[in-house]
Amino acid sequence: MVEIIPKEAPKPSKGLSALFYFAIFLLFLSVGGYFALNNFLQKAESDLASLKLEVSQIMTPEKTALEQEILTSKREIDNFSSLVEQHLEPSIVFAIIQRVTHPQVWFTSLDFDPIQKVFKVSGETQSFESLGQQILIMEGEETIDAVDLKTVSISKEGGIEFDMSLSLKADVF
């Protein structure tokens, strides 16, 4: 025969009870935080409105016009400053050419492209040996990134005419 014995209901664990009370605490904390933050927001909005009212009473049309003029001048100065920072000093190229020119080489033309930082030179020399020495001098210069000999020809007088392009390093200017 089956006996029915009444049994006690299982009790929840202590960890589950602690978690329940912690969740209730977080609920109250979040509701209280909502009302506190809402109160702070309303106070900040009223302070902002009163400050705007004070500024509008202090600012006369003359002061407003003066402020606009000052802001316009500031923008123009900032624009000019950025232009000055981007300015390249192409006269540096002449100092470089003077420093790296071989004694037996003379240049007949110089074309400088400041955007690409490349200058093209045409020149004359007496021999291929002095042209080779000129190229080696230019390749050894720290401000010149690359030397590219474009054309070489023999002139009517028997000299060597050449065209080359020189790429400058970015930090030269």
N, C-alpha and C positions, 0 to 999 in steps of 0.2 A: 504494500500500500504506500501511496505517495503521501508524504507529509508536507504540509506547507508550513514553513517556518518563516515568520516575518523577519526580514533582514533590514538592516539600517541602510538609509540612502547614502551613496558614496559622497564624501566631502571633497570639495574642490581643493586643489593643491595650494600651498601658500604662495608659490610663485605666480599662479594664475590670479590670485586675489591681489597681490602686489601690482601686477600688470593692470588690472582693472582700476585700482585706485589711482595709479599713475596716469592712465588715460583720462579719468575724470578730472584730475588735476590739470592736465594739458588742455582739456576742453575749457575749464574755467579761466585758465591763463590766457588762452587765445581770445576768448570773448572779452576779457578785461583789457587785453592789449588792443583789440579793435577799437573799443570805446576810448581808450587813452590816446591812441594815435589819431583818431577822428577829432578829438578835442584839440590836440596839438595842431592839426591841420587847419582847423577853423581859426585858432588863435593866430597862426602864421598868416593866413589870408587876411584877417582883419588888420594885422600889423602892416602888411604890404599895402593894403588900401590906404591906411593912414599915412604911410610914407609917400605914396604917390600923390596924395592930396597936399602934403607939405612941399614936395618938389614942385608941383604945379603952381603953388602959391609963390614960391621963391623965384622960379624961372620966369623972367620977363621975356617979351619978344626979342629984345636986344640981346639978352644972354643966350637965348636959343639960337639966334642968328650967329652970334660969336662962336658958340659951340660947333655949329655946322661948318663955319669957316675954318676952325681949328682942325676938325676931323678931315676936311678936304685937304688942308695943308699936310696933315699927317700922311694921308694916302699918297699924295704927290711925292713926299720925301721918301716913303717906303718904296715907291716905284723907281725913283731915281737911284736909291741905294741898290736895288736889285740890278739895275742897268750897270752901275759902276762895278758891281761884283762880277758881272759877266764880261766886262771890257777886257780885251786882249791887248797886249803891248807888242805890236809887230816889230818895233825897232830892235827887239831882242834878236831877231833873225839876222840883222846886219852884224851884230857882235859875234854871233856864232859863225857866220861866213868868214868874217875877218880872222877869227881864231883858227879856223880849220883850213884855210886856203894855202895850198902848196906854193912855194916861191915861183915855180915855173908855170903856174896855171893862172889864167885870168878869165874872169867871167864876163860874158857879153850881155846876158839878160838874166833877170830874176823875176819869177812870178810866184807870189805867195797866196795860198788859199787858207785863210784863218779858220774856216769852219772845219775843214778836214785836217788842218795842221800839217799841210804838205806844201813844200815849195819846190818849184821846178827851176833848174838853172841850166843855162847854155854857156859854154865856154870853149876856150882854145888852149892848147898846150903844144910843146915842141915834140914830145915823144909819147909812145905808149907807156913807157916806164914811168914818166911823171904822172900820167893819168892813173895808172895803177896805184902809185903812191898816194895820190889824192883820194882815191876811193878807200884805201886802207886807213888814211887819216880820218876820213869822215865816219867810217865804220867804228873806229875807236873812240869817237866822241860820245860822251855820256848823254848828251841832250838829243842826239839823233838816233831814232829808233830803227830806221831802215834806209839803205841806199840802193837805188834802182837805176842802173845805167840803161837809158832808153835807146839812144842812137850814138854811133861813132862813125866819123867819116874823115877822109883826108882832104884838106883844103887845097886850093889852087897853089898856095904858097908852100905847101908841103907840111904844114902843121896838122895837128889832130883837132878836129871839132867834135864836140860831144854835147849830148843832152842827158840830164839825169834828174830824178826826183828824189827828194829827201823827206822822210816822214819824221816829224818831231814827236818826242814823248809828250804825253798829255800834261804833265806838270811843269813844262817849260815856261808857260805864260803865267 
